[in-house]
């Protein structure tokens, strides 16, 4: 059995939906489906990840008996409201379990329901918590059953629904240390290796140890005096004092022993340590996770096998994260364990199969399975190959800009900063897809059924129009000139092709970003300088751009512009001269990435940022870049 659905009404960030006209019931604020195996919940801070974990814990409780109860602040406060009178008075959390096998069903016979799946009938179990608030006093109970009223579950049935929970920023070393009711003792006590509570080997071992301790303080091993009599003398001295302290007819006497020989007490005295000395937090965290898996891998256990782990990457370096998540994916399938994890790690988000991801955003949740997105099987295969950790930051963003090359990736952050839209400030991720496979990435943010929730993450696709100007014939007379293609019509076609729902495409006016920079007029000189700088850097990797070379480049720019003006060259001719004649020159092609890097530096060093901002915003050829940045940053107020 596994947790198949979680429904929430008015719990923390999750409010409630509209009234269903068919049933007259209010729709839940969250209706989330889980995979039977691994589920990785990702999203920015305060997006609702912890609320999901806590909601499950409230209904099911945990094996470690973590203290958690419904609080006043758990009742939903509508967005934009601050008056306590606006806080909801009721809330409900529902957990729906499916795929219940007969040996599991016997634990919940009184509360089970049956649903038809074609010709087959299957069990399901609905467990729900209902809370009510009377001013600042909170009341709640947990019931189960098909109808809205349900009935109370007994303690034995509820114990079979407990979850394994690992909190964020966990102190693994402390959890594995010996103490009363330690987490380690609880896990071991519930393992089949310690089923024999009366005659376990450890009890026998401790009895032998107890005898040895008793012999030491008696100074006699049952056959002869032992060599070390210090223990006997110490005990005699203590008992001599006691005899003086107590009445002569009822003297007190003492002896040393290991108290309480129960197996649980013995287990509480155990610690689990790594063989390496002074191991770090990450290593102890891995050890703790390994121990917790014991609880989920018990033989003949017919209860729920669900682990809730917050920030599983805590204290673990990226390579160890990869090994851990690979193992957990395989283990969840092999043992039938359901894992519900939260993470801020782009490493984990990129490694896990996209179908196992759940994206949280602004109190909405979006599973990435094929039933929920517009992604097709081929898209999943492609993204699993190429969606690495540098691209996975799109799952944690308030807005996303997708670009196809290094030049845009290097230059756009600078332009965004100059026009007062710094991407980091607005929580916007810039993702270089390194190809024109935009559509595959776009479908991540497009839903099959928007009535279940709109993904309001603005996604801007920045791409080239790729229509070469007629001047291209002067360098390649045999090439197809594309003169018959209308650049504006082609641009609109691309915009329509990539756009949909919260995804919008922004396409260059003619050829490429570099050509538009050269042809726009407002940044032509800066771009030309960047091309010359890059050419010198590329030709001298060892020494780079020396002050002497930079001066030569600056002088060449000024002299070229004087000459072009005298020749009466148009802006398109100048752009073609710079871009095609110098940058793309056969046999001596200049790297677009180096050009973009140089241009970003030139723009950063401009002293008059106000004028520079006006030049960029006023450049019609760069309008699509400015609009893309503005759109991708429109989902926030820039208050991160």
KENU-668170 format. One line per field, with one value per residue (C-alpha): y, z, x; residue number from 1. Coordinates in pm, 1 decimal. Layout:
BEGIN
Y = [Y  ...] .
Z = [Z  ...] .
X = [X  ...] .
k = [NUM  ...] .
// end
This chain:
BEGIN
Y = [0.0  355.0  712.2  786.0  1124.5  1412.2  1663.2  1978.8  2237.2  2553.1  2429.4  2691.6  2817.0  2590.5  2735.2  2587.9  2585.3  2666.7  2484.5  2181.9  2232.9  1857.6  1769.1  2111.7  2037.7  2280.0  2164.5  2123.0  2389.8  2109.9  1780.3  1609.3  1262.2  1065.6  790.5  455.9  478.0  788.5  1140.9  1439.6  1768.6  2071.2  2442.2  2776.7  2870.9  2914.6  2744.9  2492.0  2189.7  2167.2  2213.7  1895.9  1694.5  1831.9  1764.1  1396.9  1378.1  1527.6  1262.2  959.9  1047.8  906.1  599.1  827.0  981.2  1333.0  1591.3  1750.0  1886.3  2118.7  2482.1  2804.1  2931.5  2618.6  2752.7  2923.2  3299.9  3414.5  3593.6  3967.6  3941.2  4036.4  4055.0  3747.7  3747.1  3647.1  3328.6  3014.6  2836.7  2486.6  2277.2  1925.0  1698.5  1375.5  1090.3  831.0  492.1  255.9  -76.3  -235.3  -604.8  -860.6  -903.8  -524.6  -495.5  -710.0  -418.9  -180.6  -394.6  -163.8  144.1  5.5  93.2  -75.8  89.4  -60.3  -57.4  -200.1  -556.5  -561.5  -432.3  -281.4  -168.5  189.0  362.2  724.7  870.4  1231.1  1494.2  1763.6  2066.1  2344.8  2673.7  2851.3  3177.4  3066.0  2719.7  2435.6  2097.5  1812.3  1438.6  1175.9  936.8  698.9  574.8  641.5  900.3  1250.1  1151.5  842.3  669.1  672.1  436.5  229.4  266.9  -60.4  47.0  392.3  238.6  53.1  387.9  557.1  707.2  726.2  1091.4  1261.5  1629.4  1896.6  1997.8  1672.9  1602.3  1248.9  1196.8  1282.9  1062.0  761.0  829.2  624.0  773.9  691.9  650.0  710.4  688.7  406.9  197.4  248.1  130.4  -171.5  -262.7  -279.6  -490.1  -865.4  -924.0  -823.5  -1002.0  -1227.0  -984.1  -1241.0  -1454.7  -1248.2  -1300.6  -942.8  -1009.3  -1316.4  -1116.6  -842.9  -1102.3  -1236.8  -882.5  -826.0  -1131.9  -1011.9  -669.8  -829.9  -1049.1  -746.6  -563.6  -883.4  -954.6  -1320.7  -1497.0  -1791.6  -2005.1  -1783.2  -1424.8  -1202.6  -1017.0  -664.2  -605.6  -232.4  -285.6  -488.0  -225.5  52.1  -135.2  -222.3  145.5  252.8  -13.2  89.0  445.4  313.9  107.8  423.3  617.6  363.0  193.2  -107.7  -338.3  -237.8  -161.3  -73.2  -261.6  -188.4  -366.8  -267.5  -405.5  -309.6  -205.2  -307.4  -603.7  -547.3  -560.7  -209.7  -66.7  -250.1  -111.4  240.6  199.9  127.0  381.7  345.3  510.4  520.9  332.6  645.0  883.0  1228.6  1174.1  1479.8  1570.7  1436.3  1089.8  1068.7  1177.4  890.7  650.1  779.7  732.7  377.2  301.0  450.2  221.5  -73.9  31.1  23.9  -313.6  -523.9  -877.5  -969.1  -605.9  -536.7  -168.3  137.8  176.7  550.2  766.8  1145.7  1315.2  1693.0  1836.3  1495.5  1665.6  1814.3  1812.5  1580.2  1682.1  1654.5  1325.0  1159.3  1304.9  1133.9  796.5  831.0  918.7  646.4  390.1  517.3  501.4  135.8  47.1  199.5  -21.9  -335.8  -316.1  -145.1  157.6  495.4  790.7  1148.5  1380.5  1755.6  1920.3  2246.2  2058.2  2108.8  1799.9  1579.0  1752.8  1679.8  1318.2  1194.0  1084.5  1382.0  1170.5  1146.6  1524.7  1743.8  2117.0  2344.8  2705.0  2964.8  2717.9  2508.1  2169.2  2032.3  1665.5  1613.3  1278.2  1216.9  1242.3  1599.7  1769.1  1801.9  1609.7  1299.1  987.5  1114.0  1442.3  1258.8  1058.1  1373.9  1569.7  1284.2  1297.9  1674.8  1822.2  1857.7  2049.0  2374.2  2357.2  2209.8  2548.2  2620.9  2411.8  2661.4  2986.4  3252.4  3307.1  3139.5  3256.4  2984.4  3067.6  2857.4  2954.9  3081.7  3437.7  3500.1  3318.4  3547.0  3873.8  3872.9  3904.5  4224.3  4371.9  4277.7  4455.1  4770.1  4794.0  4750.1  4393.1  4195.5  3830.3  3709.2  3981.8  3872.9  3501.3  3440.6  3149.8  3181.2  2838.2  2766.0  2469.5  2462.9  2386.0  2484.6  2208.5  2475.0  2294.6  2004.9  2241.8  2450.3  2147.2  2114.0  2426.9  2341.4  2138.4  1900.5  2036.1  2393.6  2367.6  2167.2  2463.5  2709.2  2715.7  3088.3  3078.8  3318.3  3139.3  3344.1  3166.5  3379.3  3260.2  3379.3  3446.7  3296.8  3481.4  3592.5  3934.2  3976.3  4098.6  3737.5  3679.2  3887.9  3623.9  3309.5  3350.9  2983.6  2980.7  2994.6  3354.3  3310.1  3634.5  3495.0  3444.8  3733.8  3786.4  3921.7  3631.9  3385.8  3560.5  3538.4  3171.7  3095.9  3291.4  3095.1  2764.1  2800.5  3001.3  2849.6  2896.6  3076.4  3025.9  3313.4  3329.2  3636.9  3622.2  3843.9  4073.5  3928.3  3697.7  3648.2  3838.4  3941.0  4073.6  4267.1  4419.1  4532.0  4656.6  4829.8  5140.1  5215.9  4954.7  4905.6  5062.3  4865.5  4543.9  4615.5  4676.7  4348.8  4159.8  4307.7  4241.6  3880.4  3833.8  3946.9  3730.6  3426.9  3476.5  3504.2  3276.8  3313.1  3691.3  3787.8  4146.5  4369.3  4747.3  4799.2  4566.4  4725.9  5069.0  4938.3  4796.0  5122.8  5320.6  5073.3  5112.9  5492.6  5493.8  5233.6  5436.0  5749.7  5557.4  5397.8  5735.2  5877.1  5582.5  5632.5  5276.1  5193.1  5039.1  4700.0  4721.8  4815.2  4529.0  4283.9  4414.5  4356.3  4034.5  3849.4  4018.3  3993.4  3774.6  3491.5  3519.2  3180.8  3039.9  3303.2  3277.2  3463.0  3284.5  3412.5  3333.8  3545.7  3830.1  3820.1  3813.9  4113.6  4307.4  4238.1  4379.1  4686.0  4756.2  4705.2  4959.2  5229.5  5515.0  5658.3  5374.4  5597.9  5683.0  5320.7  5202.0  5442.8  5324.0  4959.4  5016.4  5246.3  5001.1  4844.8  4553.3  4465.7  4509.7  4133.3  4091.1  4368.0  4233.2  3879.3  3998.7  4208.5  3916.4  3660.9  3896.5  3989.6  3715.9  3886.9  4223.9  4200.2  4168.4  3855.1] .
Z = [0.0  -56.4  -5.1  -339.1  -278.7  -35.9  -17.7  189.9  280.6  464.9  607.8  616.1  262.4  108.1  116.7  -52.4  -406.4  -563.2  -492.8  -715.1  -880.3  -914.7  -547.0  -381.1  -198.4  -179.0  -378.7  -189.8  -204.7  -276.8  -448.2  -491.9  -632.7  -538.8  -709.0  -531.7  -518.9  -515.4  -495.8  -489.7  -399.9  -529.4  -530.5  -399.3  -30.9  124.7  -168.2  48.1  62.5  441.9  473.2  266.5  490.4  809.7  683.3  630.9  972.8  1144.8  1002.0  1026.5  1305.6  1302.9  1429.1  1628.7  1798.9  1700.5  1886.3  1639.3  1694.1  1516.7  1604.0  1575.6  1299.2  1092.0  995.2  658.1  630.7  282.7  70.1  127.0  458.6  790.9  1025.6  1247.8  1190.0  828.5  936.9  859.1  1145.1  998.4  809.0  675.3  558.9  372.1  300.7  48.9  30.5  -265.4  -386.3  -51.4  -47.9  149.2  418.4  466.7  445.7  758.0  965.9  847.2  774.4  962.3  759.4  411.6  99.4  -238.3  -578.3  -924.2  -1169.7  -1479.1  -1398.2  -1090.9  -746.0  -528.5  -169.2  -72.3  263.0  337.9  659.5  744.3  1005.9  1073.9  1282.9  1423.4  1577.2  1851.3  1887.2  1985.5  2104.9  1856.0  1847.3  1603.5  1557.9  1306.8  1156.0  862.4  633.8  306.8  418.4  548.2  910.6  928.6  1256.4  1504.1  1435.8  1721.3  1831.2  1670.2  1325.9  1359.9  1456.4  1124.0  940.8  1107.3  886.8  913.9  935.0  906.9  988.6  815.5  966.7  1164.4  1423.6  1310.5  1560.4  1850.4  1716.6  1715.6  2063.0  2369.7  2582.2  2709.9  2425.2  2169.4  1803.5  1753.2  2034.3  1891.5  1544.0  1679.6  1917.9  1622.2  1405.3  1373.4  1503.3  1849.3  1852.5  2142.6  2431.5  2708.2  2611.2  2354.5  2321.9  2438.3  2762.5  2824.4  2743.0  2986.6  3258.5  3217.7  3237.1  3548.7  3716.3  3630.1  3778.4  4093.8  4129.0  4096.9  4382.8  4596.1  4524.9  4460.6  4134.3  4297.8  4317.8  4431.8  4524.3  4226.1  4202.9  4205.0  4548.6  4500.7  4403.7  4719.2  4940.2  4774.3  4829.0  5189.4  5257.5  5109.9  5316.7  5630.2  5584.0  5524.7  5842.9  6038.5  5871.4  5944.8  6255.1  6389.2  6349.1  5982.2  5825.8  5456.0  5222.7  4856.9  4556.2  4204.3  3904.4  3562.0  3646.5  3447.2  3229.8  2983.8  2618.8  2547.9  2826.0  2692.0  2344.1  2488.0  2603.5  2251.5  2019.2  1648.6  1525.5  1206.2  1208.5  1084.1  1354.3  1369.1  1076.2  951.9  956.4  605.3  687.4  1003.9  805.4  560.0  853.3  1004.5  675.2  651.9  1000.5  922.4  619.6  862.1  990.5  637.9  554.6  836.1  756.4  807.0  858.5  701.3  789.4  577.9  446.0  386.6  458.0  478.8  450.8  448.5  278.3  220.5  95.0  438.5  498.3  198.1  -87.7  -450.7  -539.0  -226.5  -309.0  -648.1  -498.7  -232.6  -466.7  -714.5  -435.9  -294.5  -635.2  -674.2  -313.2  -323.3  -623.2  -478.8  -133.1  -217.9  -5.9  -76.9  -36.5  -15.2  -8.2  -21.5  -154.8  -253.2  -438.8  -814.0  -819.4  -692.1  -904.7  -1215.7  -1125.2  -1036.8  -1319.1  -1418.1  -1365.7  -994.6  -946.7  -790.1  -836.5  -560.6  -651.7  -459.3  -275.8  -588.3  -670.4  -1014.1  -1059.2  -1356.2  -1461.6  -1812.4  -1696.0  -1580.1  -1826.4  -2204.1  -2213.6  -2429.5  -2375.2  -2611.8  -2419.4  -2089.9  -2243.6  -2388.5  -2063.5  -1856.8  -2083.4  -2085.3  -1780.7  -1566.1  -1241.2  -1427.2  -1585.9  -1290.1  -1115.3  -1323.7  -1066.0  -790.9  -977.0  -970.2  -1340.9  -1614.6  -1926.7  -2174.0  -2417.2  -2686.5  -2658.5  -2450.9  -2585.4  -2449.1  -2129.7  -2066.6  -2183.9  -2058.2  -1685.4  -1763.9  -1971.4  -1699.7  -1436.2  -1649.2  -1707.9  -1331.1  -1353.3  -1195.2  -1238.9  -899.8  -724.7  -900.2  -842.8  -1216.5  -1351.7  -1680.5  -1843.0  -2143.8  -2322.3  -2563.8  -2857.9  -3010.0  -2818.3  -2642.9  -2689.2  -2469.1  -2184.6  -2239.3  -2187.6  -1831.5  -1752.9  -1957.5  -1804.6  -1964.5  -1751.7  -1630.4  -1432.9  -1177.6  -1132.5  -1354.4  -1338.8  -1301.0  -1349.8  -1636.4  -1883.8  -2157.5  -2460.0  -2627.1  -2972.9  -3308.1  -3612.7  -3825.7  -4144.5  -4313.2  -4481.4  -4856.3  -4809.1  -4736.7  -5113.3  -5137.4  -4948.6  -5065.4  -5408.4  -5429.0  -5092.6  -5059.4  -4955.6  -4788.7  -4959.0  -5032.7  -4659.8  -4475.7  -4156.0  -3960.3  -4065.5  -3965.6  -3631.0  -3558.4  -3658.0  -3406.8  -3133.6  -3191.1  -3205.1  -2866.9  -2674.2  -2464.3  -2114.6  -1906.6  -2175.7  -2416.7  -2700.0  -2780.2  -3120.9  -3274.2  -3554.2  -3827.8  -3789.4  -3449.4  -3127.1  -3243.9  -3573.9  -3392.0  -3156.8  -3456.1  -3656.8  -3380.8  -3383.9  -3011.9  -2915.4  -3250.2  -3139.1  -2813.1  -2999.9  -3256.8  -2977.2  -2813.7  -3140.4  -3179.0  -2812.4  -2847.3  -3164.1  -2984.5  -2678.7  -2891.9  -3085.3  -2770.7  -2499.6  -2296.0  -2266.9  -2327.2  -2394.8  -2299.7  -2259.6  -2583.4  -2778.0  -2623.4  -2735.6  -3089.1  -3094.1  -2971.0  -3237.3  -3506.2  -3402.9  -3426.4  -3760.7  -3908.3  -3813.1  -3966.9  -4287.2  -4293.8  -4247.7  -4533.1  -4749.7  -4649.8  -4527.8  -4387.1  -4042.1  -4203.8  -4407.7  -4100.0  -3905.2  -4184.4  -4206.8  -3834.0  -3786.3  -4111.9  -4227.8  -3900.6  -3645.7  -3876.5  -4119.5  -4256.2  -4116.6  -3843.0  -3672.0  -3341.9  -3047.6  -2970.1  -2602.0  -2580.9  -2767.1  -2524.0  -2228.0  -2361.7  -2436.3  -2086.6  -1940.7  -2167.4  -2060.7  -1692.6  -1715.9  -1870.2  -1613.9  -1724.3  -1657.0  -1697.2  -2058.0  -2123.5  -1996.2  -2231.0  -2523.7  -2457.2  -2402.1  -2702.9  -2937.2  -3146.1  -3241.6  -2870.7  -2786.7  -2774.9  -2518.2  -2295.7  -2315.6  -2237.9  -1923.3  -1816.9  -1864.3  -1681.1  -1385.1  -1378.1  -1131.7  -835.5  -675.2  -657.3  -277.9  -232.7] .
X = [0.0  110.3  -6.1  -171.1  -335.2  -312.9  -596.6  -582.1  -842.4  -730.2  -399.5  -123.5  -50.0  -310.9  -659.9  -965.7  -1097.8  -1428.9  -1751.2  -1807.0  -2148.9  -2194.5  -2146.9  -2188.8  -1865.1  -1574.8  -1275.2  -948.1  -680.7  -431.5  -503.5  -168.3  -102.5  209.7  406.1  418.6  800.0  1014.8  871.1  1106.9  938.8  1131.3  1066.2  1179.9  1174.9  830.4  658.7  470.6  705.1  722.9  345.2  297.4  530.5  373.2  21.9  108.5  275.9  -29.5  -258.1  -27.9  222.5  576.8  762.7  992.9  687.8  789.1  587.5  350.1  3.1  -233.9  -162.5  -360.0  -128.4  -195.0  -536.4  -518.2  -493.1  -608.9  -349.9  -350.4  -536.4  -379.7  -679.1  -706.9  -1082.2  -1010.5  -830.9  -1032.4  -1209.7  -1193.5  -942.7  -917.2  -635.6  -711.3  -472.4  -589.6  -412.7  -432.1  -291.7  -378.4  -291.4  -498.7  -230.4  -235.6  -614.1  -659.7  -527.4  -800.9  -1109.8  -1345.5  -1246.4  -1173.8  -1369.4  -1387.2  -1368.6  -1405.9  -1117.5  -1279.7  -1378.7  -1154.1  -1240.7  -970.1  -941.6  -868.9  -843.5  -926.6  -787.0  -861.9  -798.7  -1058.3  -971.5  -1181.3  -1072.4  -1262.5  -1078.1  -727.2  -830.7  -781.8  -956.9  -907.6  -941.9  -839.5  -1090.6  -1119.4  -1393.2  -1567.6  -1822.6  -1754.7  -1807.9  -1589.9  -1508.4  -1224.3  -934.0  -800.8  -440.1  -332.5  -459.6  -306.2  27.5  27.3  7.1  303.2  571.5  947.8  1048.4  1386.9  1375.1  1586.0  1920.4  1912.5  2181.2  2255.9  2539.1  2309.4  2029.5  2264.5  2409.5  2306.7  2027.6  1681.1  1433.2  1707.9  1612.9  1863.8  1712.8  1363.5  1468.2  1655.0  1372.5  1131.5  1363.7  1309.9  1664.0  1535.2  1199.6  1303.7  1258.0  1309.9  1610.4  1795.7  2169.8  2233.8  2043.1  2258.1  2571.2  2470.4  2394.5  2747.0  2881.5  2672.0  2825.3  3175.2  3097.8  2956.2  3266.3  3493.7  3326.7  3312.1  3679.7  3586.3  3493.9  3316.9  3627.3  3910.7  3996.3  4062.5  4390.9  4246.1  4087.4  4030.5  3667.2  3598.8  3762.0  3556.3  3226.4  3318.9  3389.4  3051.6  2865.7  3057.1  2930.7  2575.9  2588.7  2676.3  2392.0  2114.7  1958.9  2146.6  1850.1  1780.3  2120.7  2138.2  2366.6  2463.2  2608.3  2715.0  2527.5  2391.5  2036.2  1728.9  1815.9  1526.7  1628.8  1492.1  1712.0  2014.4  1950.3  1930.1  2289.4  2412.1  2565.3  2638.8  2954.0  3154.5  3483.0  3661.5  3774.6  3615.7  3380.0  3192.7  2825.4  2768.5  2903.6  2693.7  2389.8  2443.9  2478.6  2154.4  1966.5  2104.0  1972.1  1630.9  1601.1  1609.5  1268.6  1126.0  1281.4  1136.7  1025.8  660.8  562.7  222.7  199.6  268.0  622.7  659.0  961.5  936.9  1276.5  1319.7  1626.4  1780.7  2096.9  2176.6  2555.6  2613.7  2844.1  2718.2  2885.5  2747.3  2404.9  2417.2  2508.8  2241.0  1955.0  2055.5  2043.3  1713.0  1547.3  1648.9  1571.2  1223.0  1140.8  1300.3  1143.2  817.4  905.1  745.9  982.1  855.9  1155.4  1204.9  1519.8  1684.9  1958.6  1984.1  2207.5  1925.6  1663.7  1868.8  1943.4  1595.6  1369.5  1153.6  841.5  928.7  946.0  678.8  727.2  594.6  527.3  330.9  101.8  43.4  192.1  267.5  362.6  592.7  447.2  315.6  -46.7  7.0  245.6  249.3  577.5  589.9  801.1  1069.6  1084.0  1141.0  1426.8  1584.1  1558.2  1699.8  2006.1  2054.3  1878.3  2190.0  2239.6  2314.3  1968.8  1778.5  1776.7  1465.3  1272.6  1356.4  1286.7  1017.4  1080.2  1284.6  1467.8  1562.9  1842.7  2008.3  2373.2  2663.3  2642.7  2292.7  2380.2  2677.5  2523.8  2164.3  2249.3  2443.5  2160.2  1910.4  2118.1  2153.3  1775.8  1717.1  1593.4  1882.2  1792.3  1913.9  1717.5  1399.5  1459.7  1485.6  1689.0  1875.2  1903.8  2122.4  1965.1  2262.7  2036.7  1705.2  1521.5  1317.8  990.4  1100.7  1189.3  875.5  651.9  783.2  583.3  274.2  -9.2  -253.6  -539.3  -498.9  -824.2  -622.2  -389.9  -207.5  168.0  219.6  596.7  677.2  903.4  1069.6  1216.6  1484.6  1583.2  1714.1  1497.0  1776.9  1677.8  2000.5  1994.7  2017.6  2374.1  2467.4  2471.0  2788.0  2987.3  2809.2  2648.4  2552.5  2373.6  1999.2  1942.6  1602.6  1508.4  1165.6  1097.1  934.5  1142.3  844.8  621.0  892.0  934.2  561.9  562.0  836.9  662.0  342.4  533.0  703.3  442.7  167.9  23.2  290.8  558.5  624.9  875.5  1084.8  1253.5  1521.9  1410.6  1631.5  1932.1  2100.8  2157.1  2503.9  2372.8  2098.3  2355.3  2559.0  2259.4  2066.3  2282.7  2278.7  2540.5  2714.4  3043.1  3047.0  2978.6  3250.4  3501.4  3398.1  3456.8  3804.8  3888.8  3773.0  3975.5  4292.8  4216.5  4142.3  4464.0  4673.4  4536.2  4854.8  4874.0  4510.8  4414.4  4705.5  4658.7  4848.8  4619.1  4311.4  4430.3  4487.0  4131.5  3977.1  4163.8  4053.9  3688.4  3703.0  3886.1  3649.9  3343.0  3491.2  3559.0  3210.6  3046.1  3251.0  3147.7  2784.2  2735.0  2393.8  2345.4  2277.5  2596.6  2800.5  2642.6  2720.6  3077.5  3134.8  2940.1  2998.0  3317.6  3510.2  3336.2  3227.1  3517.5  3611.6  3933.0  3941.3  3603.2  3576.7  3413.5  3063.9  3115.8  3432.5  3262.4  2969.2  3205.5  3396.9  3077.5  2943.6  3266.7  3250.6  2892.7  2973.9  3255.5  3035.0  3025.9  2690.0  2446.5  2140.5  2230.5  2329.0  1991.0  1813.2  2025.9  1939.0  1567.6  1552.0  1724.5  1447.3  1668.9  1711.2  1343.4  1288.0  1569.5  1435.0  1080.0  1198.0  1374.9  1077.3  839.0  1054.9  1089.1  720.6  628.1  797.6  834.0  1210.1  1207.8  1417.6] .
k = [1  2  3  4  5  6  7  8  9  10  11  12  13  14  15  16  17  18  19  20  21  22  23  24  25  26  27  28  29  30  31  32  33  34  35  36  37  38  39  40  41  42  43  44  45  46  47  48  49  50  51  52  53  54  55  56  57  58  59  60  61  62  63  64  65  66  67  68  69  70  71  72  73  74  75  76  77  78  79  80  81  82  83  84  85  86  87  88  89  90  91  92  93  94  95  96  97  98  99  100  101  102  103  104  105  106  107  108  109  110  111  112  113  114  115  116  117  118  119  120  121  122  123  124  125  126  127  128  129  130  131  132  133  134  135  136  137  138  139  140  141  142  143  144  145  146  147  148  149  150  151  152  153  154  155  156  157  158  159  160  161  162  163  164  165  166  167  168  169  170  171  172  173  174  175  176  177  178  179  180  181  182  183  184  185  186  187  188  189  190  191  192  193  194  195  196  197  198  199  200  201  202  203  204  205  206  207  208  209  210  211  212  213  214  215  216  217  218  219  220  221  222  223  224  225  226  227  228  229  230  231  232  233  234  235  236  237  238  239  240  241  242  243  244  245  246  247  248  249  250  251  252  253  254  255  256  257  258  259  260  261  262  263  264  265  266  267  268  269  270  271  272  273  274  275  276  277  278  279  280  281  282  283  284  285  286  287  288  289  290  291  292  293  294  295  296  297  298  299  300  301  302  303  304  305  306  307  308  309  310  311  312  313  314  315  316  317  318  319  320  321  322  323  324  325  326  327  328  329  330  331  332  333  334  335  336  337  338  339  340  341  342  343  344  345  346  347  348  349  350  351  352  353  354  355  356  357  358  359  360  361  362  363  364  365  366  367  368  369  370  371  372  373  374  375  376  377  378  379  380  381  382  383  384  385  386  387  388  389  390  391  392  393  394  395  396  397  398  399  400  401  402  403  404  405  406  407  408  409  410  411  412  413  414  415  416  417  418  419  420  421  422  423  424  425  426  427  428  429  430  431  432  433  434  435  436  437  438  439  440  441  442  443  444  445  446  447  448  449  450  451  452  453  454  455  456  457  458  459  460  461  462  463  464  465  466  467  468  469  470  471  472  473  474  475  476  477  478  479  480  481  482  483  484  485  486  487  488  489  490  491  492  493  494  495  496  497  498  499  500  501  502  503  504  505  506  507  508  509  510  511  512  513  514  515  516  517  518  519  520  521  522  523  524  525  526  527  528  529  530  531  532  533  534  535  536  537  538  539  540  541  542  543  544  545  546  547  548  549  550  551  552  553  554  555  556  557  558  559  560  561  562  563  564  565  566  567  568  569  570  571  572  573  574  575  576  577  578  579  580  581  582  583  584  585  586  587  588  589  590  591  592  593  594  595  596  597  598  599  600  601  602  603  604  605  606  607  608  609  610  611  612  613  614  615  616  617  618  619  620  621  622  623  624  625  626  627  628  629  630  631  632  633  634  635  636  637  638  639  640] .
// end
